[in-house]
């Protein structure tokens, strides 16, 4: 599994991760195992992954969490730009999109 370093996470990104319920492990797994995000802007890469969640987020219970990570490659380094989460049930997965 990819291990990101503290410098890979801008302080603004860390704050957004907390607000959105995205962990470092979510980001690492999404980068390693996720599928291509079709909505990434030119010059930016994106990956998406759906996780089993089956717990409460902001007062509601959800079965799944979909994490989307947008990043750039600088040499061999991954620079994480942002990470988003959506909570729900029965998200599309990879080739099913």
DOBA-760355 format. One record per residue: residue in one letter; z, x, y of N, C-alpha, C, O in turn. Coordinates in Angstrom, 2 decimals. Each point is the difference from the previous one (the first is absolute). Last residue first. Layout:
code->A	npz->Z	npx->X	npy->Y	capz->Z	capx->X	capy->Y	cpz->Z	cpx->X	cpy->Y	opz->Z	opx->X	opy->Y
...
This chain:
code->X	npz->-13.89	npx->-19.55	npy->2.45	capz->-0.12	capx->-0.38	capy->1.42	cpz->-1.37	cpx->-0.54	cpy->0.30	opz->-0.28	opx->-0.36	opy->1.14
code->X	npz->1.91	npx->2.26	npy->-5.40	capz->0.03	capx->-1.47	capy->0.14	cpz->-0.23	cpx->-0.45	cpy->1.44	opz->-0.23	opx->-1.18	opy->0.24
code->X	npz->0.69	npx->5.78	npy->-1.66	capz->-1.34	capx->-0.51	capy->-0.27	cpz->-0.08	cpx->-1.51	cpy->0.16	opz->-1.08	opx->-0.56	opy->0.15
code->X	npz->5.57	npx->2.23	npy->1.49	capz->-1.14	capx->0.89	capy->-0.19	cpz->-1.34	cpx->-0.66	cpy->-0.15	opz->-0.51	opx->-0.61	opy->0.94
code->X	npz->4.28	npx->-2.79	npy->-0.75	capz->0.22	capx->1.39	capy->-0.39	cpz->-1.32	cpx->0.72	cpy->-0.21	opz->-0.82	opx->-0.40	opy->-0.82
code->X	npz->3.32	npx->-4.27	npy->3.49	capz->-1.15	capx->0.62	capy->-0.70	cpz->0.32	cpx->1.44	cpy->-0.29	opz->0.75	opx->0.65	opy->0.74
code->X	npz->3.35	npx->-4.08	npy->-0.31	capz->-0.95	capx->0.74	capy->0.83	cpz->-1.16	cpx->0.48	cpy->-0.87	opz->0.16	opx->0.24	opy->-1.19
code->X	npz->4.02	npx->-3.28	npy->0.24	capz->-1.36	capx->0.04	capy->-0.50	cpz->-1.02	cpx->0.61	cpy->0.95	opz->-1.06	opx->-0.58	opy->0.24
code->X	npz->5.48	npx->-0.64	npy->2.15	capz->-0.23	capx->-0.16	capy->-1.44	cpz->-1.48	cpx->0.12	cpy->-0.28	opz->-0.83	opx->-0.46	opy->0.79
code->X	npz->4.15	npx->2.55	npy->3.41	capz->-0.54	capx->-1.26	capy->-0.49	cpz->-0.10	cpx->-0.01	cpy->-1.51	opz->0.77	opx->0.66	opy->-0.70
code->X	npz->-0.31	npx->2.69	npy->5.54	capz->0.81	capx->-0.51	capy->-1.09	cpz->-0.56	cpx->-1.35	cpy->-0.43	opz->-0.37	opx->-0.82	opy->0.83
code->X	npz->-1.29	npx->5.69	npy->1.80	capz->-0.05	capx->-1.46	capy->-0.02	cpz->0.77	cpx->-0.44	cpy->-1.23	opz->-0.04	opx->0.65	opy->-1.04
code->X	npz->-0.42	npx->4.14	npy->4.29	capz->0.40	capx->-0.75	capy->-1.19	cpz->-0.21	cpx->-1.48	cpy->0.24	opz->0.24	opx->-0.52	opy->1.09
code->X	npz->-1.91	npx->5.86	npy->0.87	capz->0.29	capx->-1.41	capy->0.21	cpz->0.44	cpx->-0.62	cpy->-1.32	opz->-0.35	opx->0.49	opy->-1.07
code->X	npz->-0.26	npx->4.63	npy->3.78	capz->0.13	capx->-0.71	capy->-1.26	cpz->0.41	cpx->-1.43	cpy->0.31	opz->0.90	opx->-0.24	opy->0.81
code->X	npz->-3.27	npx->5.04	npy->1.77	capz->0.85	capx->-1.18	capy->-0.01	cpz->0.02	cpx->-0.60	cpy->-1.40	opz->-0.84	opx->0.32	opy->-0.84
code->X	npz->-0.73	npx->4.18	npy->1.78	capz->-0.08	capx->-0.59	capy->1.33	cpz->0.88	cpx->-1.24	cpy->0.12	opz->0.76	opx->-0.15	opy->0.96
code->X	npz->-0.90	npx->4.92	npy->-4.04	capz->0.18	capx->-1.45	capy->-0.07	cpz->0.04	cpx->-0.55	cpy->1.41	opz->0.83	opx->0.41	opy->0.82
code->X	npz->-3.03	npx->4.05	npy->-3.07	capz->0.74	capx->-0.40	capy->1.21	cpz->0.05	cpx->-1.52	cpy->-0.02	opz->-1.00	opx->-0.67	opy->0.23
code->X	npz->0.07	npx->4.88	npy->-3.98	capz->-0.10	capx->-1.42	capy->0.32	cpz->0.84	cpx->-0.26	cpy->1.23	opz->1.18	opx->0.36	opy->0.04
code->X	npz->-3.65	npx->4.44	npy->-1.76	capz->1.20	capx->-0.79	capy->0.31	cpz->-0.34	cpx->-1.44	cpy->0.31	opz->-1.02	opx->-0.30	opy->0.62
code->X	npz->-1.93	npx->4.20	npy->-1.48	capz->0.52	capx->-0.56	capy->-1.25	cpz->1.21	cpx->-0.91	cpy->0.23	opz->0.58	opx->-0.51	opy->-0.95
code->X	npz->-3.72	npx->1.03	npy->4.95	capz->-0.01	capx->1.04	capy->-1.02	cpz->0.40	cpx->-0.63	cpy->-1.33	opz->-0.61	opx->-0.97	opy->-0.43
code->X	npz->1.43	npx->-2.38	npy->3.15	capz->-0.17	capx->1.16	capy->0.87	cpz->0.11	cpx->1.21	cpy->-0.92	opz->1.09	opx->0.40	opy->-0.40
code->X	npz->-1.83	npx->-6.07	npy->0.00	capz->0.14	capx->1.28	capy->-0.68	cpz->-0.28	cpx->1.10	cpy->1.01	opz->-1.05	opx->0.00	opy->0.65
code->X	npz->3.05	npx->-5.27	npy->0.00	capz->-1.10	capx->0.94	capy->0.20	cpz->0.29	cpx->1.23	cpy->-0.85	opz->1.15	opx->0.28	opy->-0.34
code->X	npz->0.48	npx->-5.91	npy->0.23	capz->0.28	capx->1.43	capy->0.12	cpz->-1.28	cpx->0.77	cpy->0.32	opz->-1.11	opx->-0.54	opy->-0.05
code->X	npz->3.88	npx->-4.59	npy->-1.16	capz->-1.15	capx->0.58	capy->0.70	cpz->0.34	cpx->1.45	cpy->0.31	opz->1.11	opx->0.30	opy->0.44
code->X	npz->0.68	npx->-4.42	npy->-4.04	capz->0.28	capx->1.27	capy->0.69	cpz->-1.31	cpx->0.50	cpy->0.61	opz->-1.03	opx->0.10	opy->-0.68
code->X	npz->3.49	npx->-4.87	npy->-1.50	capz->-1.24	capx->0.64	capy->0.42	cpz->0.37	cpx->1.23	cpy->0.83	opz->0.78	opx->-0.10	opy->0.95
code->X	npz->1.64	npx->-3.61	npy->-4.72	capz->0.14	capx->1.10	capy->0.96	cpz->-1.38	cpx->0.58	cpy->0.27	opz->-0.75	opx->0.31	opy->-0.92
code->X	npz->3.27	npx->-5.04	npy->-1.17	capz->-1.24	capx->0.75	capy->0.11	cpz->0.16	cpx->1.04	cpy->1.10	opz->0.31	opx->-0.34	opy->1.15
code->X	npz->3.11	npx->-2.62	npy->-4.57	capz->-0.15	capx->0.66	capy->1.30	cpz->-1.29	cpx->0.79	cpy->-0.05	opz->-0.19	opx->0.85	opy->-0.87
code->X	npz->2.61	npx->-5.36	npy->-2.10	capz->-0.76	capx->1.24	capy->0.18	cpz->0.06	cpx->0.52	cpy->1.43	opz->0.29	opx->-0.73	opy->0.95
code->X	npz->2.14	npx->-3.19	npy->-2.52	capz->-0.28	capx->0.66	capy->-1.28	cpz->-0.64	cpx->1.36	cpy->0.17	opz->0.21	opx->0.91	opy->-0.80
code->X	npz->3.33	npx->-3.61	npy->4.22	capz->-1.41	capx->0.27	capy->-0.28	cpz->-0.14	cpx->0.71	cpy->-1.33	opz->0.85	opx->0.81	opy->-0.38
code->X	npz->2.86	npx->-3.88	npy->3.81	capz->-0.23	capx->0.76	capy->-1.22	cpz->-1.50	cpx->0.11	cpy->-0.27	opz->-0.73	opx->-0.98	opy->0.10
code->X	npz->3.64	npx->0.53	npy->4.75	capz->-0.83	capx->-0.69	capy->-0.99	cpz->-0.21	cpx->0.90	cpy->-1.20	opz->-0.03	opx->1.23	opy->0.12
code->X	npz->2.52	npx->0.11	npy->3.88	capz->0.45	capx->-1.36	capy->-0.30	cpz->-0.83	cpx->-0.78	cpy->-1.00	opz->0.33	opx->-1.15	opy->-0.30
code->X	npz->-1.27	npx->5.80	npy->1.70	capz->0.18	capx->-0.81	capy->1.19	cpz->0.23	cpx->-1.48	cpy->-0.33	opz->-0.61	opx->-0.89	opy->0.58
code->X	npz->-0.33	npx->3.11	npy->-4.78	capz->-0.35	capx->0.74	capy->1.20	cpz->0.07	cpx->-0.97	cpy->1.17	opz->-0.69	opx->-1.02	opy->0.00
code->X	npz->2.23	npx->1.39	npy->-5.72	capz->-0.04	capx->-0.63	capy->1.31	cpz->-0.41	cpx->0.99	cpy->1.10	opz->0.41	opx->1.16	opy->0.00
code->X	npz->-2.07	npx->-0.89	npy->-5.27	capz->1.29	capx->-0.05	capy->0.71	cpz->-0.21	cpx->-0.57	cpy->1.39	opz->-1.10	opx->-0.43	opy->0.35
code->X	npz->-2.37	npx->1.96	npy->-3.82	capz->0.97	capx->-0.94	capy->-0.58	cpz->1.39	cpx->0.09	cpy->0.61	opz->1.00	opx->0.11	opy->-0.71
code->X	npz->-5.38	npx->2.83	npy->0.47	capz->1.10	capx->0.03	capy->0.97	cpz->1.16	cpx->-0.86	cpy->-0.51	opz->1.11	opx->0.51	opy->-0.16
code->X	npz->-5.82	npx->2.39	npy->-1.48	capz->0.89	capx->-1.09	capy->-0.39	cpz->1.20	cpx->0.11	cpy->0.93	opz->0.59	opx->1.07	opy->0.12
code->X	npz->-5.20	npx->0.86	npy->1.71	capz->1.21	capx->0.32	capy->-0.76	cpz->0.69	cpx->-1.29	cpy->-0.44	opz->-0.03	opx->-1.00	opy->0.73
code->X	npz->-5.13	npx->2.94	npy->1.04	capz->0.90	capx->-1.14	capy->-0.12	cpz->1.14	cpx->0.39	cpy->-0.93	opz->-0.22	opx->0.48	opy->-1.11
code->X	npz->-3.41	npx->2.39	npy->4.52	capz->0.62	capx->-0.19	capy->-1.31	cpz->0.92	cpx->-1.20	cpy->0.05	opz->0.65	opx->-0.26	opy->1.02
code->X	npz->-4.80	npx->3.39	npy->1.92	capz->0.81	capx->-1.21	capy->-0.16	cpz->0.58	cpx->-0.01	cpy->-1.41	opz->-0.63	opx->0.44	opy->-0.95
code->X	npz->-1.79	npx->3.18	npy->4.97	capz->0.23	capx->-0.38	capy->-1.39	cpz->0.96	cpx->-1.19	cpy->-0.02	opz->0.85	opx->-0.15	opy->0.87
code->X	npz->-4.37	npx->3.23	npy->2.78	capz->1.06	capx->-0.96	capy->-0.30	cpz->0.07	cpx->-0.28	cpy->-1.47	opz->-1.01	opx->0.03	opy->-0.70
code->X	npz->-1.12	npx->3.48	npy->5.07	capz->-0.02	capx->-0.45	capy->-1.39	cpz->1.15	cpx->-0.99	cpy->-0.21	opz->0.98	opx->0.01	opy->0.74
code->X	npz->-4.09	npx->1.69	npy->3.78	capz->1.32	capx->-0.22	capy->-0.60	cpz->-0.20	cpx->-0.48	cpy->-1.43	opz->-0.93	opx->-0.75	opy->-0.28
code->X	npz->-2.72	npx->1.48	npy->3.24	capz->0.78	capx->1.22	capy->0.17	cpz->1.40	cpx->-0.09	cpy->-0.58	opz->0.75	opx->0.98	opy->0.01
code->X	npz->-2.94	npx->-5.57	npy->1.10	capz->-0.78	capx->1.23	capy->-0.14	cpz->0.87	cpx->1.22	cpy->0.29	opz->0.74	opx->0.02	opy->0.99
code->X	npz->1.95	npx->-4.25	npy->-2.64	capz->-0.94	capx->0.28	capy->1.09	cpz->-0.72	cpx->1.32	cpy->-0.25	opz->0.47	opx->0.84	opy->-0.77
code->X	npz->1.54	npx->-4.35	npy->-3.03	capz->0.31	capx->1.24	capy->0.73	cpz->-1.09	cpx->0.26	cpy->1.05	opz->-1.19	opx->-0.17	opy->-0.27
code->X	npz->1.58	npx->-3.53	npy->-3.11	capz->0.06	capx->-0.23	capy->1.45	cpz->0.36	cpx->1.25	cpy->0.79	opz->0.30	opx->-0.09	opy->1.20
code->X	npz->-0.58	npx->-0.38	npy->-6.11	capz->-1.33	capx->-0.28	capy->0.56	cpz->0.01	cpx->-0.12	cpy->1.52	opz->-1.05	opx->0.04	opy->0.63
code->X	npz->4.10	npx->2.83	npy->-4.28	capz->0.14	capx->-1.10	capy->0.96	cpz->-1.35	cpx->-0.20	cpy->0.69	opz->-0.54	opx->0.94	opy->0.59
code->X	npz->1.52	npx->1.24	npy->-5.64	capz->-0.51	capx->0.19	capy->1.36	cpz->0.21	cpx->-1.27	cpy->0.84	opz->-0.32	opx->-1.11	opy->-0.43
code->X	npz->3.72	npx->1.99	npy->-3.61	capz->-1.44	capx->-0.08	capy->0.13	cpz->-0.39	cpx->0.05	cpy->1.47	opz->0.84	opx->-0.18	opy->0.88
code->X	npz->3.74	npx->2.37	npy->-3.57	capz->-0.63	capx->-1.14	capy->0.65	cpz->-1.51	cpx->0.06	cpy->0.01	opz->-0.60	opx->1.01	opy->-0.38
code->X	npz->3.95	npx->2.33	npy->-1.26	capz->-0.46	capx->-1.00	capy->-0.96	cpz->-0.77	cpx->-1.15	cpy->0.62	opz->-0.62	opx->-0.80	opy->-0.72
code->X	npz->2.47	npx->4.73	npy->3.21	capz->-0.36	capx->0.50	capy->-1.32	cpz->-0.73	cpx->-1.03	cpy->-0.86	opz->-0.96	opx->0.33	opy->-0.69
code->X	npz->2.65	npx->-1.43	npy->5.07	capz->-0.98	capx->1.08	capy->0.15	cpz->-0.50	cpx->0.49	cpy->-1.35	opz->-1.18	opx->0.32	opy->-0.15
code->X	npz->4.64	npx->-3.49	npy->0.18	capz->-1.24	capx->-0.61	capy->0.48	cpz->-1.08	cpx->1.05	cpy->0.16	opz->-1.15	opx->-0.24	opy->-0.38
code->X	npz->5.48	npx->1.68	npy->-0.78	capz->-0.67	capx->-0.69	capy->-1.13	cpz->-1.32	cpx->-0.62	cpy->0.44	opz->-0.98	opx->0.03	opy->-0.75
code->X	npz->3.61	npx->2.00	npy->4.12	capz->-0.45	capx->1.01	capy->-0.96	cpz->-0.74	cpx->-0.65	cpy->-1.17	opz->-1.07	opx->0.47	opy->-0.39
code->X	npz->3.10	npx->-3.33	npy->3.55	capz->-1.15	capx->0.71	capy->0.59	cpz->-0.55	cpx->1.02	cpy->-1.00	opz->-1.22	opx->0.08	opy->-0.19
code->X	npz->5.16	npx->-2.37	npy->-0.98	capz->-1.13	capx->-0.94	capy->0.06	cpz->-1.26	cpx->0.71	cpy->0.49	opz->-1.08	opx->-0.17	opy->-0.57
code->X	npz->5.07	npx->2.60	npy->0.70	capz->-0.52	capx->-0.11	capy->-1.36	cpz->-1.17	cpx->-0.98	cpy->-0.07	opz->-0.96	opx->0.24	opy->-0.73
code->X	npz->3.30	npx->0.16	npy->4.76	capz->-0.78	capx->1.22	capy->-0.23	cpz->-0.64	cpx->-0.05	cpy->-1.39	opz->-1.16	opx->0.39	opy->-0.18
code->X	npz->2.26	npx->-5.15	npy->2.19	capz->0.73	capx->1.24	capy->-0.29	cpz->-0.96	cpx->1.18	cpy->-0.15	opz->-1.21	opx->-0.18	opy->-0.16
code->X	npz->1.38	npx->-4.94	npy->2.79	capz->-0.82	capx->0.95	capy->-0.78	cpz->0.79	cpx->1.28	cpy->-0.18	opz->0.53	opx->0.56	opy->0.96
code->X	npz->0.39	npx->-4.80	npy->1.71	capz->0.52	capx->0.08	capy->-1.36	cpz->-0.80	cpx->0.90	cpy->-0.92	opz->-0.07	opx->-0.24	opy->-1.20
code->X	npz->-0.30	npx->-0.82	npy->6.12	capz->-0.91	capx->-0.66	capy->-0.93	cpz->0.47	cpx->0.04	cpy->-1.45	opz->-0.63	opx->-0.61	opy->-0.87
code->X	npz->3.01	npx->2.71	npy->4.58	capz->-0.27	capx->-1.38	capy->0.43	cpz->-0.78	cpx->-0.77	cpy->-1.06	opz->0.21	opx->-1.20	opy->-0.16
code->X	npz->0.52	npx->5.83	npy->-0.53	capz->1.25	capx->-0.76	capy->-0.11	cpz->-0.21	cpx->-1.47	cpy->0.36	opz->0.50	opx->-0.88	opy->-0.70
code->X	npz->-4.13	npx->3.78	npy->1.31	capz->0.28	capx->-0.15	capy->-1.42	cpz->1.27	cpx->-0.82	cpy->-0.20	opz->0.03	opx->-0.90	opy->-0.84
code->X	npz->-1.17	npx->2.17	npy->5.22	capz->-0.84	capx->-1.11	capy->-0.50	cpz->0.25	cpx->-0.25	cpy->-1.48	opz->0.03	opx->-1.15	opy->-0.44
code->X	npz->2.10	npx->4.87	npy->2.40	capz->0.54	capx->-1.24	capy->0.55	cpz->-0.77	cpx->-1.22	cpy->-0.49	opz->0.60	opx->-1.01	opy->-0.35
code->X	npz->-2.25	npx->5.24	npy->-0.80	capz->1.26	capx->-0.24	capy->-0.71	cpz->0.64	cpx->-1.30	cpy->0.49	opz->0.50	opx->-0.79	opy->-0.81
code->X	npz->-4.33	npx->2.34	npy->3.06	capz->-0.32	capx->-0.54	capy->-1.30	cpz->1.26	cpx->-0.34	cpy->-0.78	opz->0.07	opx->-1.04	opy->-0.64
code->X	npz->0.37	npx->3.28	npy->4.73	capz->-0.43	capx->-1.39	capy->0.24	cpz->-0.31	cpx->-0.69	cpy->-1.33	opz->0.34	opx->-1.17	opy->-0.18
code->X	npz->0.68	npx->5.81	npy->0.08	capz->1.17	capx->-0.84	capy->0.24	cpz->-0.35	cpx->-1.47	cpy->0.27	opz->0.72	opx->-0.90	opy->-0.44
code->X	npz->-3.97	npx->3.83	npy->-2.66	capz->0.31	capx->-0.03	capy->1.43	cpz->1.22	cpx->-0.91	cpy->0.21	opz->0.12	opx->-1.01	opy->-0.70
code->X	npz->-1.63	npx->3.65	npy->-3.81	capz->0.42	capx->-1.29	capy->0.53	cpz->0.39	cpx->0.12	cpy->1.47	opz->1.04	opx->0.58	opy->0.33
code->X	npz->-2.25	npx->3.12	npy->-3.15	capz->-1.10	capx->-0.94	capy->-0.24	cpz->0.27	cpx->-1.37	cpy->0.61	opz->-0.89	opx->-0.84	opy->0.07
code->X	npz->4.10	npx->4.53	npy->-0.16	capz->-0.98	capx->0.10	capy->1.09	cpz->-1.21	cpx->-0.94	cpy->-0.16	opz->-0.74	opx->-0.23	opy->0.95
code->X	npz->4.14	npx->0.42	npy->-4.44	capz->0.47	capx->-0.63	capy->1.24	cpz->-1.02	cpx->0.12	cpy->1.14	opz->-0.19	opx->-0.97	opy->0.73
code->X	npz->-1.92	npx->1.16	npy->-5.56	capz->1.08	capx->0.74	capy->0.66	cpz->0.40	cpx->-0.72	cpy->1.28	opz->-0.76	opx->-0.82	opy->0.51
code->X	npz->-1.47	npx->-0.91	npy->-5.49	capz->-0.22	capx->0.25	capy->1.41	cpz->1.21	cpx->0.70	cpy->0.59	opz->1.12	opx->-0.16	opy->-0.48
code->X	npz->-3.32	npx->-0.29	npy->-4.60	capz->1.26	capx->0.08	capy->0.75	cpz->-0.33	cpx->0.35	cpy->1.44	opz->-0.50	opx->1.08	opy->0.29
code->X	npz->-2.16	npx->-3.32	npy->-4.92	capz->-0.08	capx->0.71	capy->1.28	cpz->1.38	cpx->-0.03	cpy->0.66	opz->0.65	opx->-1.04	opy->0.06
code->X	npz->-1.18	npx->0.73	npy->-5.40	capz->0.00	capx->-0.84	capy->1.19	cpz->0.00	cpx->0.88	cpy->1.25	opz->0.68	opx->1.02	opy->0.06
